[in-house]
Amino acid sequence: MKLLWGAMALLIVLLQARLWFGEGSVMDVFSLKQVVAEQKQENRKLKERNRRLDREVLDLKDGYAAIEERARMTLGMIGKDETFYMVVGANR
């Protein structure tokens, strides 16, 4: 009878050890939840970035105002009937 109780106690200890420290353990689940939470945060950031880029693409496809603004800001272009003035400030 004592041998049966000893075997059962050993089995319980082994099962508990696997529950806490083995593959699929409580610690594994906790760390995976952390990884999932971090990935969800990253996905939210990327979705917002994609949403902004989609709006920009649609704006560039639909209207000339965005294209004109880009040409003015990045390339320094001016319109045909416009005069370019450069205002130079004092060196500080």
Phi and psi restraints in degrees (value plus and minus 20) as a CYANA .aco file:
   2 LYS   PHI     -82.4   -42.4
   2 LYS   PSI     -54.7   -14.7
   3 LEU   PHI     -85.5   -45.5
   3 LEU   PSI     -59.5   -19.5
   4 LEU   PHI     -84.3   -44.3
   4 LEU   PSI     -64.7   -24.7
   5 TRP   PHI     -84.2   -44.2
   5 TRP   PSI     -59.3   -19.3
   6 GLY   PHI     -84.4   -44.4
   6 GLY   PSI     -62.4   -22.4
   7 ALA   PHI     -85.0   -45.0
   7 ALA   PSI     -61.2   -21.2
   8 MET   PHI     -85.7   -45.7
   8 MET   PSI     -60.9   -20.9
   9 ALA   PHI     -83.7   -43.7
   9 ALA   PSI     -62.1   -22.1
  10 LEU   PHI     -84.2   -44.2
  10 LEU   PSI     -61.2   -21.2
  11 LEU   PHI     -82.6   -42.6
  11 LEU   PSI     -62.0   -22.0
  12 ILE   PHI     -83.6   -43.6
  12 ILE   PSI     -62.9   -22.9
  13 VAL   PHI     -82.6   -42.6
  13 VAL   PSI     -63.2   -23.2
  14 LEU   PHI     -84.6   -44.6
  14 LEU   PSI     -62.2   -22.2
  15 LEU   PHI     -85.5   -45.5
  15 LEU   PSI     -59.5   -19.5
  16 GLN   PHI     -85.5   -45.5
  16 GLN   PSI     -60.4   -20.4
  17 ALA   PHI     -82.0   -42.0
  17 ALA   PSI     -61.6   -21.6
  18 ARG   PHI     -86.4   -46.4
  18 ARG   PSI     -57.5   -17.5
  19 LEU   PHI     -83.2   -43.2
  19 LEU   PSI     -59.9   -19.9
  20 TRP   PHI    -111.2   -71.2
  20 TRP   PSI     -49.6    -9.6
  21 PHE   PHI    -145.3  -105.3
  21 PHE   PSI     -33.3     6.7
  22 GLY   PHI    -103.8   -63.8
  22 GLY   PSI    -192.0  -152.0
  23 GLU   PHI     -88.0   -48.0
  23 GLU   PSI     112.5   152.5
  24 GLY   PHI      58.2    98.2
  24 GLY   PSI      -0.3    39.7
  25 SER   PHI     -96.2   -56.2
  25 SER   PSI     156.1   196.1
  26 VAL   PHI     -80.4   -40.4
  26 VAL   PSI     -59.7   -19.7
  27 MET   PHI     -86.8   -46.8
  27 MET   PSI     -59.0   -19.0
  28 ASP   PHI     -82.4   -42.4
  28 ASP   PSI     -64.5   -24.5
  29 VAL   PHI     -82.1   -42.1
  29 VAL   PSI     -63.1   -23.1
  30 PHE   PHI     -81.8   -41.8
  30 PHE   PSI     -65.7   -25.7
  31 SER   PHI     -87.1   -47.1
  31 SER   PSI     -56.3   -16.3
  32 LEU   PHI     -87.2   -47.2
  32 LEU   PSI     -55.6   -15.6
  33 LYS   PHI     -83.9   -43.9
  33 LYS   PSI     -58.0   -18.0
  34 GLN   PHI     -82.6   -42.6
  34 GLN   PSI     -65.9   -25.9
  35 VAL   PHI     -82.9   -42.9
  35 VAL   PSI     -61.9   -21.9
  36 VAL   PHI     -84.3   -44.3
  36 VAL   PSI     -62.1   -22.1
  37 ALA   PHI     -83.0   -43.0
  37 ALA   PSI     -62.7   -22.7
  38 GLU   PHI     -83.6   -43.6
  38 GLU   PSI     -61.1   -21.1
  39 GLN   PHI     -86.9   -46.9
  39 GLN   PSI     -57.5   -17.5
  40 LYS   PHI     -83.9   -43.9
  40 LYS   PSI     -59.9   -19.9
  41 GLN   PHI     -83.5   -43.5
  41 GLN   PSI     -64.1   -24.1
  42 GLU   PHI     -82.5   -42.5
  42 GLU   PSI     -61.2   -21.2
  43 ASN   PHI     -82.9   -42.9
  43 ASN   PSI     -58.6   -18.6
  44 ARG   PHI     -82.3   -42.3
  44 ARG   PSI     -63.1   -23.1
  45 LYS   PHI     -82.4   -42.4
  45 LYS   PSI     -64.0   -24.0
  46 LEU   PHI     -88.1   -48.1
  46 LEU   PSI     -55.7   -15.7
  47 LYS   PHI     -84.2   -44.2
  47 LYS   PSI     -61.0   -21.0
  48 GLU   PHI     -84.2   -44.2
  48 GLU   PSI     -62.6   -22.6
  49 ARG   PHI     -82.3   -42.3
  49 ARG   PSI     -64.2   -24.2
  50 ASN   PHI     -83.6   -43.6
  50 ASN   PSI     -57.8   -17.8
  51 ARG   PHI     -83.2   -43.2
  51 ARG   PSI     -63.5   -23.5
  52 ARG   PHI     -83.9   -43.9
  52 ARG   PSI     -62.0   -22.0
  53 LEU   PHI     -86.1   -46.1
  53 LEU   PSI     -57.9   -17.9
  54 ASP   PHI     -81.8   -41.8
  54 ASP   PSI     -63.0   -23.0
  55 ARG   PHI     -82.2   -42.2
  55 ARG   PSI     -61.7   -21.7
  56 GLU   PHI     -84.9   -44.9
  56 GLU   PSI     -61.2   -21.2
  57 VAL   PHI     -83.2   -43.2
  57 VAL   PSI     -65.6   -25.6
  58 LEU   PHI     -81.5   -41.5
  58 LEU   PSI     -60.6   -20.6
  59 ASP   PHI     -83.2   -43.2
  59 ASP   PSI     -61.7   -21.7
  60 LEU   PHI     -88.9   -48.9
  60 LEU   PSI     -53.3   -13.3
  61 LYS   PHI     -94.2   -54.2
  61 LYS   PSI     -58.3   -18.3
  62 ASP   PHI    -106.5   -66.5
  62 ASP   PSI     -59.1   -19.1
  63 GLY   PHI    -147.2  -107.2
  63 GLY   PSI     135.6   175.6
  64 TYR   PHI    -105.4   -65.4
  64 TYR   PSI     -35.1     4.9
  65 ALA   PHI     -83.1   -43.1
  65 ALA   PSI     -61.8   -21.8
  66 ALA   PHI     -88.2   -48.2
  66 ALA   PSI     -59.5   -19.5
  67 ILE   PHI     -85.4   -45.4
  67 ILE   PSI     -63.4   -23.4
  68 GLU   PHI     -82.6   -42.6
  68 GLU   PSI     -63.0   -23.0
  69 GLU   PHI     -81.6   -41.6
  69 GLU   PSI     -63.5   -23.5
  70 ARG   PHI     -81.5   -41.5
  70 ARG   PSI     -64.0   -24.0
  71 ALA   PHI     -83.2   -43.2
  71 ALA   PSI     -59.5   -19.5
  72 ARG   PHI     -88.3   -48.3
  72 ARG   PSI     -65.5   -25.5
  73 MET   PHI     -95.5   -55.5
  73 MET   PSI     -64.4   -24.4
  74 THR   PHI    -111.9   -71.9
  74 THR   PSI     -52.1   -12.1
  75 LEU   PHI    -126.4   -86.4
  75 LEU   PSI     -29.4    10.6
  76 GLY   PHI      51.1    91.1
  76 GLY   PSI       6.9    46.9
  77 MET   PHI     -99.8   -59.8
  77 MET   PSI     133.4   173.4
  78 ILE   PHI    -149.4  -109.4
  78 ILE   PSI     139.6   179.6
  79 GLY   PHI     -95.1   -55.1
  79 GLY   PSI     148.8   188.8
  80 LYS   PHI     -83.1   -43.1
  80 LYS   PSI     -62.3   -22.3
  81 ASP   PHI    -117.2   -77.2
  81 ASP   PSI       0.7    40.7
  82 GLU   PHI    -126.8   -86.8
  82 GLU   PSI     135.9   175.9
  83 THR   PHI    -135.4   -95.4
  83 THR   PSI     113.2   153.2
  84 PHE   PHI    -113.0   -73.0
  84 PHE   PSI     107.7   147.7
  85 TYR   PHI    -141.5  -101.5
  85 TYR   PSI     111.2   151.2
  86 MET   PHI    -128.8   -88.8
  86 MET   PSI     100.5   140.5
  87 VAL   PHI    -118.9   -78.9
  87 VAL   PSI     100.9   140.9
  88 VAL   PHI    -124.4   -84.4
  88 VAL   PSI     104.6   144.6
  89 GLY   PHI    -110.6   -70.6
  89 GLY   PSI     146.9   186.9
  90 ALA   PHI     -90.4   -50.4
  90 ALA   PSI     124.2   164.2
  91 ASN   PHI     -90.1   -50.1
  91 ASN   PSI     116.8   156.8
